[in-house]
Amino acid sequence: MKRNPSSRFCSRGFTLVELLVVIAIVLVLATLSLVGTTKFIEKGRKVKALAQFRDFQTGLALFEVDYQKPPIPESKQWDGYDTIYGNPEGLYHNGFLVAVLVGESKDFEYTGETFRVDDVNRLKSSYVTFPYKEDKKGGVGPDGNLYDPWGKEIIVAVNGFKGQNFELTDFNDGKSDTRLHTWGLGEYKETKPRDQSYVFWTYGKDGKKGDNGDNPGAVVPYAGSDDVISW
């Protein structure tokens, strides 16, 4: 009895082309999975940065309840200028604000200035607790500065107008005015600080303002960047 050739089953291995196709599919799936995981991790870090901002803001708000003004160093209380802490290219680290809010007696020496915590937090009260992070990611590092989840200092702008008692203008380039001025560091095409007592932001993973911008003072789009802002 003859067998029907069409009913036969042929057993054979994969050809080289088929193997390459399978490998390519696996690589594509692995790449998509990696990209998705990376985006998820970065989103989580942004959420953590916002939580850090909220903790910082809570501490400053409680400080204001006691002193009716934000932590303003004595040397800054009467010159009227807003102060920015944590800017990579600036003069002041945010460690001064951290020390004020945790009630740590400490002096900070800057170029031609000394910021004394005891002059600002005379009650030596503690208003917030920051986690300690040896690797400087998502907490206070060994140097006393507060870092974002990427290991960069959180930038804080403090409005100096509350340190004075004379009549204020609406805007005067950050001196004796109600508008919080950041000299472009916290200004984007879509948004910028207004009359807040203080704001917080970070330039994210790449450490650059906006979408890989090289000039932190330039007004660039916020959309598409990895920056995180509190306002």
Biotite code that builds the C-alpha atoms (Angstrom):
import biotite.structure as struc

atoms = struc.array([
    struc.Atom([0.000, 0.000, 0.000], chain_id="A", res_id=1, res_name="MET", atom_name="CA", element="C"),
    struc.Atom([1.391, 3.369, -1.054], chain_id="A", res_id=2, res_name="LYS", atom_name="CA", element="C"),
    struc.Atom([1.727, 6.184, 1.425], chain_id="A", res_id=3, res_name="ARG", atom_name="CA", element="C"),
    struc.Atom([0.394, 9.588, 0.529], chain_id="A", res_id=4, res_name="ASN", atom_name="CA", element="C"),
    struc.Atom([3.443, 11.887, 0.300], chain_id="A", res_id=5, res_name="PRO", atom_name="CA", element="C"),
    struc.Atom([1.309, 14.823, 1.421], chain_id="A", res_id=6, res_name="SER", atom_name="CA", element="C"),
    struc.Atom([0.581, 13.129, 4.741], chain_id="A", res_id=7, res_name="SER", atom_name="CA", element="C"),
    struc.Atom([4.182, 12.658, 5.693], chain_id="A", res_id=8, res_name="ARG", atom_name="CA", element="C"),
    struc.Atom([5.721, 14.646, 8.558], chain_id="A", res_id=9, res_name="PHE", atom_name="CA", element="C"),
    struc.Atom([9.205, 15.935, 7.933], chain_id="A", res_id=10, res_name="CYS", atom_name="CA", element="C"),
    struc.Atom([11.480, 16.472, 10.885], chain_id="A", res_id=11, res_name="SER", atom_name="CA", element="C"),
    struc.Atom([14.281, 18.963, 10.401], chain_id="A", res_id=12, res_name="ARG", atom_name="CA", element="C"),
    struc.Atom([16.250, 21.506, 12.466], chain_id="A", res_id=13, res_name="GLY", atom_name="CA", element="C"),
    struc.Atom([16.135, 25.292, 12.318], chain_id="A", res_id=14, res_name="PHE", atom_name="CA", element="C"),
    struc.Atom([17.926, 26.913, 9.431], chain_id="A", res_id=15, res_name="THR", atom_name="CA", element="C"),
    struc.Atom([20.482, 29.646, 10.094], chain_id="A", res_id=16, res_name="LEU", atom_name="CA", element="C"),
    struc.Atom([18.058, 32.300, 8.846], chain_id="A", res_id=17, res_name="VAL", atom_name="CA", element="C"),
    struc.Atom([15.342, 31.092, 11.216], chain_id="A", res_id=18, res_name="GLU", atom_name="CA", element="C"),
    struc.Atom([17.758, 31.134, 14.136], chain_id="A", res_id=19, res_name="LEU", atom_name="CA", element="C"),
    struc.Atom([18.815, 34.685, 13.302], chain_id="A", res_id=20, res_name="LEU", atom_name="CA", element="C"),
    struc.Atom([15.171, 35.772, 13.137], chain_id="A", res_id=21, res_name="VAL", atom_name="CA", element="C"),
    struc.Atom([14.466, 34.230, 16.549], chain_id="A", res_id=22, res_name="VAL", atom_name="CA", element="C"),
    struc.Atom([17.559, 35.876, 18.047], chain_id="A", res_id=23, res_name="ILE", atom_name="CA", element="C"),
    struc.Atom([16.536, 39.237, 16.565], chain_id="A", res_id=24, res_name="ALA", atom_name="CA", element="C"),
    struc.Atom([13.044, 38.930, 18.057], chain_id="A", res_id=25, res_name="ILE", atom_name="CA", element="C"),
    struc.Atom([14.481, 38.058, 21.477], chain_id="A", res_id=26, res_name="VAL", atom_name="CA", element="C"),
    struc.Atom([16.854, 41.036, 21.322], chain_id="A", res_id=27, res_name="LEU", atom_name="CA", element="C"),
    struc.Atom([14.034, 43.409, 20.361], chain_id="A", res_id=28, res_name="VAL", atom_name="CA", element="C"),
    struc.Atom([11.859, 42.148, 23.211], chain_id="A", res_id=29, res_name="LEU", atom_name="CA", element="C"),
    struc.Atom([14.762, 42.446, 25.660], chain_id="A", res_id=30, res_name="ALA", atom_name="CA", element="C"),
    struc.Atom([15.477, 46.001, 24.494], chain_id="A", res_id=31, res_name="THR", atom_name="CA", element="C"),
    struc.Atom([11.828, 47.021, 24.851], chain_id="A", res_id=32, res_name="LEU", atom_name="CA", element="C"),
    struc.Atom([11.751, 45.489, 28.318], chain_id="A", res_id=33, res_name="SER", atom_name="CA", element="C"),
    struc.Atom([14.940, 47.321, 29.326], chain_id="A", res_id=34, res_name="LEU", atom_name="CA", element="C"),
    struc.Atom([13.637, 50.658, 28.013], chain_id="A", res_id=35, res_name="VAL", atom_name="CA", element="C"),
    struc.Atom([10.365, 50.174, 29.855], chain_id="A", res_id=36, res_name="GLY", atom_name="CA", element="C"),
    struc.Atom([12.165, 49.262, 33.072], chain_id="A", res_id=37, res_name="THR", atom_name="CA", element="C"),
    struc.Atom([14.480, 52.281, 32.784], chain_id="A", res_id=38, res_name="THR", atom_name="CA", element="C"),
    struc.Atom([11.540, 54.642, 32.271], chain_id="A", res_id=39, res_name="LYS", atom_name="CA", element="C"),
    struc.Atom([9.770, 53.119, 35.252], chain_id="A", res_id=40, res_name="PHE", atom_name="CA", element="C"),
    struc.Atom([12.861, 53.579, 37.442], chain_id="A", res_id=41, res_name="ILE", atom_name="CA", element="C"),
    struc.Atom([13.300, 57.208, 36.350], chain_id="A", res_id=42, res_name="GLU", atom_name="CA", element="C"),
    struc.Atom([9.632, 57.936, 36.994], chain_id="A", res_id=43, res_name="LYS", atom_name="CA", element="C"),
    struc.Atom([10.036, 56.499, 40.484], chain_id="A", res_id=44, res_name="GLY", atom_name="CA", element="C"),
    struc.Atom([13.024, 58.757, 41.111], chain_id="A", res_id=45, res_name="ARG", atom_name="CA", element="C"),
    struc.Atom([11.021, 61.799, 40.052], chain_id="A", res_id=46, res_name="LYS", atom_name="CA", element="C"),
    struc.Atom([8.257, 60.843, 42.470], chain_id="A", res_id=47, res_name="VAL", atom_name="CA", element="C"),
    struc.Atom([10.862, 60.470, 45.215], chain_id="A", res_id=48, res_name="LYS", atom_name="CA", element="C"),
    struc.Atom([12.287, 63.915, 44.396], chain_id="A", res_id=49, res_name="ALA", atom_name="CA", element="C"),
    struc.Atom([8.817, 65.443, 44.735], chain_id="A", res_id=50, res_name="LEU", atom_name="CA", element="C"),
    struc.Atom([8.456, 63.724, 48.117], chain_id="A", res_id=51, res_name="ALA", atom_name="CA", element="C"),
    struc.Atom([11.763, 65.287, 49.165], chain_id="A", res_id=52, res_name="GLN", atom_name="CA", element="C"),
    struc.Atom([10.440, 68.691, 48.107], chain_id="A", res_id=53, res_name="PHE", atom_name="CA", element="C"),
    struc.Atom([7.319, 68.172, 50.218], chain_id="A", res_id=54, res_name="ARG", atom_name="CA", element="C"),
    struc.Atom([9.364, 67.214, 53.281], chain_id="A", res_id=55, res_name="ASP", atom_name="CA", element="C"),
    struc.Atom([11.603, 70.255, 52.793], chain_id="A", res_id=56, res_name="PHE", atom_name="CA", element="C"),
    struc.Atom([8.563, 72.490, 52.323], chain_id="A", res_id=57, res_name="GLN", atom_name="CA", element="C"),
    struc.Atom([6.882, 71.100, 55.444], chain_id="A", res_id=58, res_name="THR", atom_name="CA", element="C"),
    struc.Atom([9.981, 71.851, 57.507], chain_id="A", res_id=59, res_name="GLY", atom_name="CA", element="C"),
    struc.Atom([10.195, 75.398, 56.171], chain_id="A", res_id=60, res_name="LEU", atom_name="CA", element="C"),
    struc.Atom([6.483, 75.994, 56.774], chain_id="A", res_id=61, res_name="ALA", atom_name="CA", element="C"),
    struc.Atom([6.825, 74.867, 60.404], chain_id="A", res_id=62, res_name="LEU", atom_name="CA", element="C"),
    struc.Atom([9.858, 77.116, 60.759], chain_id="A", res_id=63, res_name="PHE", atom_name="CA", element="C"),
    struc.Atom([7.780, 80.051, 59.507], chain_id="A", res_id=64, res_name="GLU", atom_name="CA", element="C"),
    struc.Atom([5.161, 79.368, 62.165], chain_id="A", res_id=65, res_name="VAL", atom_name="CA", element="C"),
    struc.Atom([7.787, 80.068, 64.842], chain_id="A", res_id=66, res_name="ASP", atom_name="CA", element="C"),
    struc.Atom([9.665, 82.895, 63.140], chain_id="A", res_id=67, res_name="TYR", atom_name="CA", element="C"),
    struc.Atom([7.134, 84.418, 60.685], chain_id="A", res_id=68, res_name="GLN", atom_name="CA", element="C"),
    struc.Atom([9.714, 84.260, 57.892], chain_id="A", res_id=69, res_name="LYS", atom_name="CA", element="C"),
    struc.Atom([11.819, 81.676, 56.048], chain_id="A", res_id=70, res_name="PRO", atom_name="CA", element="C"),
    struc.Atom([15.372, 80.899, 57.213], chain_id="A", res_id=71, res_name="PRO", atom_name="CA", element="C"),
    struc.Atom([17.259, 83.988, 56.090], chain_id="A", res_id=72, res_name="ILE", atom_name="CA", element="C"),
    struc.Atom([20.885, 84.451, 57.251], chain_id="A", res_id=73, res_name="PRO", atom_name="CA", element="C"),
    struc.Atom([21.540, 87.605, 59.223], chain_id="A", res_id=74, res_name="GLU", atom_name="CA", element="C"),
    struc.Atom([23.732, 89.017, 56.466], chain_id="A", res_id=75, res_name="SER", atom_name="CA", element="C"),
    struc.Atom([20.834, 88.599, 54.010], chain_id="A", res_id=76, res_name="LYS", atom_name="CA", element="C"),
    struc.Atom([17.974, 89.869, 56.160], chain_id="A", res_id=77, res_name="GLN", atom_name="CA", element="C"),
    struc.Atom([18.369, 93.512, 55.240], chain_id="A", res_id=78, res_name="TRP", atom_name="CA", element="C"),
    struc.Atom([19.920, 93.505, 51.775], chain_id="A", res_id=79, res_name="ASP", atom_name="CA", element="C"),
    struc.Atom([16.595, 92.212, 50.423], chain_id="A", res_id=80, res_name="GLY", atom_name="CA", element="C"),
    struc.Atom([17.986, 89.814, 47.839], chain_id="A", res_id=81, res_name="TYR", atom_name="CA", element="C"),
    struc.Atom([16.534, 86.378, 47.206], chain_id="A", res_id=82, res_name="ASP", atom_name="CA", element="C"),
    struc.Atom([19.009, 83.554, 47.840], chain_id="A", res_id=83, res_name="THR", atom_name="CA", element="C"),
    struc.Atom([19.564, 80.357, 45.875], chain_id="A", res_id=84, res_name="ILE", atom_name="CA", element="C"),
    struc.Atom([21.034, 77.288, 47.564], chain_id="A", res_id=85, res_name="TYR", atom_name="CA", element="C"),
    struc.Atom([22.342, 74.143, 45.874], chain_id="A", res_id=86, res_name="GLY", atom_name="CA", element="C"),
    struc.Atom([23.039, 75.642, 42.454], chain_id="A", res_id=87, res_name="ASN", atom_name="CA", element="C"),
    struc.Atom([26.071, 73.730, 41.089], chain_id="A", res_id=88, res_name="PRO", atom_name="CA", element="C"),
    struc.Atom([27.649, 76.985, 39.916], chain_id="A", res_id=89, res_name="GLU", atom_name="CA", element="C"),
    struc.Atom([26.472, 79.107, 42.849], chain_id="A", res_id=90, res_name="GLY", atom_name="CA", element="C"),
    struc.Atom([27.963, 80.232, 46.149], chain_id="A", res_id=91, res_name="LEU", atom_name="CA", element="C"),
    struc.Atom([25.727, 78.549, 48.694], chain_id="A", res_id=92, res_name="TYR", atom_name="CA", element="C"),
    struc.Atom([25.117, 74.867, 49.406], chain_id="A", res_id=93, res_name="HIS", atom_name="CA", element="C"),
    struc.Atom([21.724, 73.809, 50.750], chain_id="A", res_id=94, res_name="ASN", atom_name="CA", element="C"),
    struc.Atom([23.419, 72.363, 53.838], chain_id="A", res_id=95, res_name="GLY", atom_name="CA", element="C"),
    struc.Atom([22.762, 75.640, 55.653], chain_id="A", res_id=96, res_name="PHE", atom_name="CA", element="C"),
    struc.Atom([19.000, 75.187, 55.288], chain_id="A", res_id=97, res_name="LEU", atom_name="CA", element="C"),
    struc.Atom([19.278, 71.531, 56.288], chain_id="A", res_id=98, res_name="VAL", atom_name="CA", element="C"),
    struc.Atom([21.166, 72.457, 59.462], chain_id="A", res_id=99, res_name="ALA", atom_name="CA", element="C"),
    struc.Atom([18.622, 75.169, 60.304], chain_id="A", res_id=100, res_name="VAL", atom_name="CA", element="C"),
    struc.Atom([15.668, 72.804, 59.958], chain_id="A", res_id=101, res_name="LEU", atom_name="CA", element="C"),
    struc.Atom([17.209, 69.979, 61.996], chain_id="A", res_id=102, res_name="VAL", atom_name="CA", element="C"),
    struc.Atom([18.354, 72.403, 64.712], chain_id="A", res_id=103, res_name="GLY", atom_name="CA", element="C"),
    struc.Atom([22.091, 71.787, 64.337], chain_id="A", res_id=104, res_name="GLU", atom_name="CA", element="C"),
    struc.Atom([24.374, 74.526, 65.695], chain_id="A", res_id=105, res_name="SER", atom_name="CA", element="C"),
    struc.Atom([26.775, 75.148, 62.861], chain_id="A", res_id=106, res_name="LYS", atom_name="CA", element="C"),
    struc.Atom([28.499, 77.963, 60.984], chain_id="A", res_id=107, res_name="ASP", atom_name="CA", element="C"),
    struc.Atom([28.863, 78.006, 57.198], chain_id="A", res_id=108, res_name="PHE", atom_name="CA", element="C"),
    struc.Atom([31.752, 79.934, 55.705], chain_id="A", res_id=109, res_name="GLU", atom_name="CA", element="C"),
    struc.Atom([31.187, 81.287, 52.225], chain_id="A", res_id=110, res_name="TYR", atom_name="CA", element="C"),
    struc.Atom([33.148, 83.829, 50.219], chain_id="A", res_id=111, res_name="THR", atom_name="CA", element="C"),
    struc.Atom([33.218, 86.877, 52.471], chain_id="A", res_id=112, res_name="GLY", atom_name="CA", element="C"),
    struc.Atom([30.193, 85.699, 54.474], chain_id="A", res_id=113, res_name="GLU", atom_name="CA", element="C"),
    struc.Atom([29.361, 83.532, 57.448], chain_id="A", res_id=114, res_name="THR", atom_name="CA", element="C"),
    struc.Atom([25.901, 81.991, 57.806], chain_id="A", res_id=115, res_name="PHE", atom_name="CA", element="C"),
    struc.Atom([25.276, 81.093, 61.455], chain_id="A", res_id=116, res_name="ARG", atom_name="CA", element="C"),
    struc.Atom([22.482, 78.650, 62.173], chain_id="A", res_id=117, res_name="VAL", atom_name="CA", element="C"),
    struc.Atom([22.113, 79.914, 65.749], chain_id="A", res_id=118, res_name="ASP", atom_name="CA", element="C"),
    struc.Atom([21.329, 83.411, 64.443], chain_id="A", res_id=119, res_name="ASP", atom_name="CA", element="C"),
    struc.Atom([18.438, 82.006, 62.404], chain_id="A", res_id=120, res_name="VAL", atom_name="CA", element="C"),
    struc.Atom([17.080, 79.141, 64.514], chain_id="A", res_id=121, res_name="ASN", atom_name="CA", element="C"),
    struc.Atom([17.518, 80.685, 67.955], chain_id="A", res_id=122, res_name="ARG", atom_name="CA", element="C"),
    struc.Atom([15.184, 78.126, 69.549], chain_id="A", res_id=123, res_name="LEU", atom_name="CA", element="C"),
    struc.Atom([17.335, 75.284, 68.178], chain_id="A", res_id=124, res_name="LYS", atom_name="CA", element="C"),
    struc.Atom([14.116, 73.482, 67.282], chain_id="A", res_id=125, res_name="SER", atom_name="CA", element="C"),
    struc.Atom([13.954, 70.561, 64.853], chain_id="A", res_id=126, res_name="SER", atom_name="CA", element="C"),
    struc.Atom([11.357, 70.895, 62.085], chain_id="A", res_id=127, res_name="TYR", atom_name="CA", element="C"),
    struc.Atom([12.088, 67.935, 59.831], chain_id="A", res_id=128, res_name="VAL", atom_name="CA", element="C"),
    struc.Atom([14.152, 64.748, 59.700], chain_id="A", res_id=129, res_name="THR", atom_name="CA", element="C"),
    struc.Atom([16.091, 63.974, 56.538], chain_id="A", res_id=130, res_name="PHE", atom_name="CA", element="C"),
    struc.Atom([17.378, 60.457, 55.778], chain_id="A", res_id=131, res_name="PRO", atom_name="CA", element="C"),
    struc.Atom([21.141, 60.006, 55.755], chain_id="A", res_id=132, res_name="TYR", atom_name="CA", element="C"),
    struc.Atom([22.638, 58.633, 52.534], chain_id="A", res_id=133, res_name="LYS", atom_name="CA", element="C"),
    struc.Atom([26.296, 57.737, 52.367], chain_id="A", res_id=134, res_name="GLU", atom_name="CA", element="C"),
    struc.Atom([26.126, 57.605, 48.558], chain_id="A", res_id=135, res_name="ASP", atom_name="CA", element="C"),
    struc.Atom([24.493, 61.073, 48.342], chain_id="A", res_id=136, res_name="LYS", atom_name="CA", element="C"),
    struc.Atom([21.382, 59.786, 46.588], chain_id="A", res_id=137, res_name="LYS", atom_name="CA", element="C"),
    struc.Atom([17.975, 60.707, 47.965], chain_id="A", res_id=138, res_name="GLY", atom_name="CA", element="C"),
    struc.Atom([19.078, 62.110, 51.311], chain_id="A", res_id=139, res_name="GLY", atom_name="CA", element="C"),
    struc.Atom([21.644, 64.075, 53.285], chain_id="A", res_id=140, res_name="VAL", atom_name="CA", element="C"),
    struc.Atom([25.202, 63.150, 52.383], chain_id="A", res_id=141, res_name="GLY", atom_name="CA", element="C"),
    struc.Atom([28.307, 63.065, 54.590], chain_id="A", res_id=142, res_name="PRO", atom_name="CA", element="C"),
    struc.Atom([28.883, 66.756, 53.773], chain_id="A", res_id=143, res_name="ASP", atom_name="CA", element="C"),
    struc.Atom([25.506, 67.777, 55.232], chain_id="A", res_id=144, res_name="GLY", atom_name="CA", element="C"),
    struc.Atom([23.909, 68.747, 51.917], chain_id="A", res_id=145, res_name="ASN", atom_name="CA", element="C"),
    struc.Atom([20.587, 67.321, 50.725], chain_id="A", res_id=146, res_name="LEU", atom_name="CA", element="C"),
    struc.Atom([20.781, 65.397, 47.452], chain_id="A", res_id=147, res_name="TYR", atom_name="CA", element="C"),
    struc.Atom([18.163, 64.268, 44.965], chain_id="A", res_id=148, res_name="ASP", atom_name="CA", element="C"),
    struc.Atom([17.764, 60.604, 43.882], chain_id="A", res_id=149, res_name="PRO", atom_name="CA", element="C"),
    struc.Atom([20.420, 61.127, 41.175], chain_id="A", res_id=150, res_name="TRP", atom_name="CA", element="C"),
    struc.Atom([23.062, 62.372, 43.615], chain_id="A", res_id=151, res_name="GLY", atom_name="CA", element="C"),
    struc.Atom([22.819, 66.090, 42.856], chain_id="A", res_id=152, res_name="LYS", atom_name="CA", element="C"),
    struc.Atom([22.085, 68.868, 45.337], chain_id="A", res_id=153, res_name="GLU", atom_name="CA", element="C"),
    struc.Atom([18.451, 69.909, 45.521], chain_id="A", res_id=154, res_name="ILE", atom_name="CA", element="C"),
    struc.Atom([18.217, 73.559, 44.502], chain_id="A", res_id=155, res_name="ILE", atom_name="CA", element="C"),
    struc.Atom([16.238, 75.867, 46.786], chain_id="A", res_id=156, res_name="VAL", atom_name="CA", element="C"),
    struc.Atom([15.344, 79.520, 46.216], chain_id="A", res_id=157, res_name="ALA", atom_name="CA", element="C"),
    struc.Atom([14.292, 81.527, 49.283], chain_id="A", res_id=158, res_name="VAL", atom_name="CA", element="C"),
    struc.Atom([12.423, 84.803, 48.910], chain_id="A", res_id=159, res_name="ASN", atom_name="CA", element="C"),
    struc.Atom([14.217, 87.453, 50.946], chain_id="A", res_id=160, res_name="GLY", atom_name="CA", element="C"),
    struc.Atom([11.365, 89.952, 51.139], chain_id="A", res_id=161, res_name="PHE", atom_name="CA", element="C"),
    struc.Atom([10.040, 88.552, 54.420], chain_id="A", res_id=162, res_name="LYS", atom_name="CA", element="C"),
    struc.Atom([13.202, 89.618, 56.182], chain_id="A", res_id=163, res_name="GLY", atom_name="CA", element="C"),
    struc.Atom([12.261, 93.281, 55.831], chain_id="A", res_id=164, res_name="GLN", atom_name="CA", element="C"),
    struc.Atom([9.616, 95.649, 57.077], chain_id="A", res_id=165, res_name="ASN", atom_name="CA", element="C"),
    struc.Atom([9.616, 98.411, 54.482], chain_id="A", res_id=166, res_name="PHE", atom_name="CA", element="C"),
    struc.Atom([7.344, 98.816, 51.471], chain_id="A", res_id=167, res_name="GLU", atom_name="CA", element="C"),
    struc.Atom([7.871, 96.248, 48.738], chain_id="A", res_id=168, res_name="LEU", atom_name="CA", element="C"),
    struc.Atom([7.659, 96.470, 44.970], chain_id="A", res_id=169, res_name="THR", atom_name="CA", element="C"),
    struc.Atom([6.195, 93.758, 42.759], chain_id="A", res_id=170, res_name="ASP", atom_name="CA", element="C"),
    struc.Atom([9.441, 93.007, 40.930], chain_id="A", res_id=171, res_name="PHE", atom_name="CA", element="C"),
    struc.Atom([12.915, 94.455, 41.284], chain_id="A", res_id=172, res_name="ASN", atom_name="CA", element="C"),
    struc.Atom([15.288, 91.723, 40.068], chain_id="A", res_id=173, res_name="ASP", atom_name="CA", element="C"),
    struc.Atom([15.101, 89.813, 43.332], chain_id="A", res_id=174, res_name="GLY", atom_name="CA", element="C"),
    struc.Atom([15.790, 92.766, 45.666], chain_id="A", res_id=175, res_name="LYS", atom_name="CA", element="C"),
    struc.Atom([13.125, 93.986, 48.080], chain_id="A", res_id=176, res_name="SER", atom_name="CA", element="C"),
    struc.Atom([10.268, 92.687, 45.958], chain_id="A", res_id=177, res_name="ASP", atom_name="CA", element="C"),
    struc.Atom([7.506, 90.127, 46.357], chain_id="A", res_id=178, res_name="THR", atom_name="CA", element="C"),
    struc.Atom([8.461, 88.126, 43.255], chain_id="A", res_id=179, res_name="ARG", atom_name="CA", element="C"),
    struc.Atom([10.819, 85.206, 43.837], chain_id="A", res_id=180, res_name="LEU", atom_name="CA", element="C"),
    struc.Atom([13.696, 85.715, 41.428], chain_id="A", res_id=181, res_name="HIS", atom_name="CA", element="C"),
    struc.Atom([15.934, 82.824, 40.330], chain_id="A", res_id=182, res_name="THR", atom_name="CA", element="C"),
    struc.Atom([18.058, 84.654, 37.742], chain_id="A", res_id=183, res_name="TRP", atom_name="CA", element="C"),
    struc.Atom([16.815, 82.268, 35.086], chain_id="A", res_id=184, res_name="GLY", atom_name="CA", element="C"),
    struc.Atom([17.862, 79.099, 36.915], chain_id="A", res_id=185, res_name="LEU", atom_name="CA", element="C"),
    struc.Atom([14.263, 78.129, 37.695], chain_id="A", res_id=186, res_name="GLY", atom_name="CA", element="C"),
    struc.Atom([12.538, 79.740, 34.719], chain_id="A", res_id=187, res_name="GLU", atom_name="CA", element="C"),
    struc.Atom([11.085, 77.745, 31.835], chain_id="A", res_id=188, res_name="TYR", atom_name="CA", element="C"),
    struc.Atom([9.031, 78.773, 28.832], chain_id="A", res_id=189, res_name="LYS", atom_name="CA", element="C"),
    struc.Atom([5.939, 77.200, 30.386], chain_id="A", res_id=190, res_name="GLU", atom_name="CA", element="C"),
    struc.Atom([6.394, 78.214, 34.015], chain_id="A", res_id=191, res_name="THR", atom_name="CA", element="C"),
    struc.Atom([8.476, 80.034, 36.618], chain_id="A", res_id=192, res_name="LYS", atom_name="CA", element="C"),
    struc.Atom([8.258, 80.870, 40.344], chain_id="A", res_id=193, res_name="PRO", atom_name="CA", element="C"),
    struc.Atom([6.016, 83.772, 41.333], chain_id="A", res_id=194, res_name="ARG", atom_name="CA", element="C"),
    struc.Atom([5.351, 85.059, 44.849], chain_id="A", res_id=195, res_name="ASP", atom_name="CA", element="C"),
    struc.Atom([6.280, 81.926, 46.799], chain_id="A", res_id=196, res_name="GLN", atom_name="CA", element="C"),
    struc.Atom([8.399, 82.129, 49.939], chain_id="A", res_id=197, res_name="SER", atom_name="CA", element="C"),
    struc.Atom([10.525, 79.284, 48.577], chain_id="A", res_id=198, res_name="TYR", atom_name="CA", element="C"),
    struc.Atom([10.636, 76.771, 45.727], chain_id="A", res_id=199, res_name="VAL", atom_name="CA", element="C"),
    struc.Atom([12.606, 73.599, 45.002], chain_id="A", res_id=200, res_name="PHE", atom_name="CA", element="C"),
    struc.Atom([13.872, 71.992, 41.835], chain_id="A", res_id=201, res_name="TRP", atom_name="CA", element="C"),
    struc.Atom([16.447, 69.640, 40.370], chain_id="A", res_id=202, res_name="THR", atom_name="CA", element="C"),
    struc.Atom([17.831, 69.227, 36.867], chain_id="A", res_id=203, res_name="TYR", atom_name="CA", element="C"),
    struc.Atom([17.332, 65.475, 37.038], chain_id="A", res_id=204, res_name="GLY", atom_name="CA", element="C"),
    struc.Atom([19.526, 62.657, 35.843], chain_id="A", res_id=205, res_name="LYS", atom_name="CA", element="C"),
    struc.Atom([21.496, 64.614, 33.239], chain_id="A", res_id=206, res_name="ASP", atom_name="CA", element="C"),
    struc.Atom([22.097, 67.542, 35.602], chain_id="A", res_id=207, res_name="GLY", atom_name="CA", element="C"),
    struc.Atom([21.243, 70.021, 32.851], chain_id="A", res_id=208, res_name="LYS", atom_name="CA", element="C"),
    struc.Atom([18.384, 72.474, 32.745], chain_id="A", res_id=209, res_name="LYS", atom_name="CA", element="C"),
    struc.Atom([15.688, 71.557, 30.250], chain_id="A", res_id=210, res_name="GLY", atom_name="CA", element="C"),
    struc.Atom([16.275, 69.088, 27.450], chain_id="A", res_id=211, res_name="ASP", atom_name="CA", element="C"),
    struc.Atom([20.071, 68.770, 27.665], chain_id="A", res_id=212, res_name="ASN", atom_name="CA", element="C"),
    struc.Atom([20.531, 72.532, 27.800], chain_id="A", res_id=213, res_name="GLY", atom_name="CA", element="C"),
    struc.Atom([24.061, 73.732, 28.515], chain_id="A", res_id=214, res_name="ASP", atom_name="CA", element="C"),
    struc.Atom([23.087, 77.180, 29.829], chain_id="A", res_id=215, res_name="ASN", atom_name="CA", element="C"),
    struc.Atom([21.249, 76.998, 33.183], chain_id="A", res_id=216, res_name="PRO", atom_name="CA", element="C"),
    struc.Atom([20.297, 80.667, 32.924], chain_id="A", res_id=217, res_name="GLY", atom_name="CA", element="C"),
    struc.Atom([18.537, 80.280, 29.575], chain_id="A", res_id=218, res_name="ALA", atom_name="CA", element="C"),
    struc.Atom([14.741, 80.101, 29.458], chain_id="A", res_id=219, res_name="VAL", atom_name="CA", element="C"),
    struc.Atom([14.121, 76.699, 27.862], chain_id="A", res_id=220, res_name="VAL", atom_name="CA", element="C"),
    struc.Atom([11.097, 74.364, 27.558], chain_id="A", res_id=221, res_name="PRO", atom_name="CA", element="C"),
    struc.Atom([10.260, 72.262, 30.608], chain_id="A", res_id=222, res_name="TYR", atom_name="CA", element="C"),
    struc.Atom([8.387, 69.681, 28.525], chain_id="A", res_id=223, res_name="ALA", atom_name="CA", element="C"),
    struc.Atom([10.541, 66.768, 27.434], chain_id="A", res_id=224, res_name="GLY", atom_name="CA", element="C"),
    struc.Atom([13.152, 67.335, 30.127], chain_id="A", res_id=225, res_name="SER", atom_name="CA", element="C"),
    struc.Atom([13.944, 65.201, 33.153], chain_id="A", res_id=226, res_name="ASP", atom_name="CA", element="C"),
    struc.Atom([13.838, 68.227, 35.478], chain_id="A", res_id=227, res_name="ASP", atom_name="CA", element="C"),
    struc.Atom([11.608, 68.161, 38.566], chain_id="A", res_id=228, res_name="VAL", atom_name="CA", element="C"),
    struc.Atom([10.076, 71.360, 39.990], chain_id="A", res_id=229, res_name="ILE", atom_name="CA", element="C"),
    struc.Atom([7.893, 72.111, 43.002], chain_id="A", res_id=230, res_name="SER", atom_name="CA", element="C"),
    struc.Atom([5.707, 74.856, 41.504], chain_id="A", res_id=231, res_name="TRP", atom_name="CA", element="C"),
])
